[in-house]
Amino acid sequence: MKLQLALDLVDIPGAKEVVAEVADYIDIVEIGTPIVINEGLHAVKAIKDAFPQLTVLADLKIMDAGGYEVMKASEAGADIITVLGVSDDSTIRGAVEEAKKSGKEVLVDLINVKDIKGRAAEVDALGVDYICVHSGYDHQAEGKNSFEDLQAIKSVVKQAKTAIAGGIKLDTLPEVIEAKPDLVIVGGGITGQVDKKAVAAEMKRLVSQS
Ligand SMILES: O=C(CO)[C@H](O)[C@H](O)COP(=O)(O)O
């Protein structure tokens, strides 16, 4: 099981500072959608250049033009690019095709998908690398999480790795780990802590045991 740090509410210097603190304890660093909106794909390049040993995920949440947008993120140095599960199959197919050309990976985010199980089975058949259940900030504000969704998709996904994101904290991590995702994505659960390094180290210890 791997640990991904999601960076959302920082600029490029702020992102570098956080990653420098926790780099030893994370497998993947995510350049979150708000950073890409504020800074563009330069943020992906800046982090990949500064931390070449880390896998970098660009959370573009692609909804259309899958091939083109994956190509641009790949050129910036992203290793994994996100596409929305609610997008058309042709968008996901285009993203997967483009990613494969350059040895990159596609993570499909099932945020706001209604038929989680059905869509997970469909995108799995499209050859994506990761399928992620995700309670976004707006759902988190309503007290929702994706723990049950993870169990649901695990019963149908055959080839892709599974991932979970949305409001995961140190105290809820054991429950997440029990459902055995391949990837746990944590943003505020690390970035919002005073001692980020200690929390990331403990999270890494827990996920590494599974
Ligand atoms: O993609 C996101 C929001 O759309 C976040 O990166 C993701 O939810 C992880 O952050 P947090 O752990 O703070 O919820």
The ligand as an SDF file (V2000), in Angstrom:
LIG
                    3D

 14 13  0  0  0  0  0  0  0  0999 V2000
   -8.6670   16.3310   -4.7350 O   0  0  0  0  0  0  0  0  0  0  0  0
   -8.8920   16.8750   -3.6720 C   0  0  0  0  0  0  0  0  0  0  0  0
  -10.0990   17.7420   -3.5000 C   0  0  0  0  0  0  0  0  0  0  0  0
  -10.8950   17.7270   -4.6520 O   0  0  0  0  0  0  0  0  0  0  0  0
   -7.9560   16.6690   -2.5180 C   0  0  0  0  0  0  0  0  0  0  0  0
   -6.6370   16.6890   -2.9720 O   0  0  0  0  0  0  0  0  0  0  0  0
   -8.2440   15.3350   -1.8380 C   0  0  0  0  0  0  0  0  0  0  0  0
   -9.5780   15.3700   -1.3240 O   0  0  0  0  0  0  0  0  0  0  0  0
   -7.2720   15.0340   -0.6910 C   0  0  0  0  0  0  0  0  0  0  0  0
   -7.2590   16.0810    0.2280 O   0  0  0  0  0  0  0  0  0  0  0  0
   -7.9210   15.9580    1.6900 P   0  0  0  0  0  0  0  0  0  0  0  0
   -7.2690   14.7800    2.3720 O   0  0  0  0  0  0  0  0  0  0  0  0
   -7.5920   17.2710    2.3550 O   0  0  0  0  0  0  0  0  0  0  0  0
   -9.3950   15.7320    1.4970 O   0  0  0  0  0  0  0  0  0  0  0  0
  1  2  2  0
  2  3  1  0
  2  5  1  0
  3  4  1  0
  5  6  1  0
  5  7  1  0
  7  8  1  0
  7  9  1  0
  9 10  1  0
 10 11  1  0
 11 12  2  0
 11 13  1  0
 11 14  1  0
M  END
$$$$
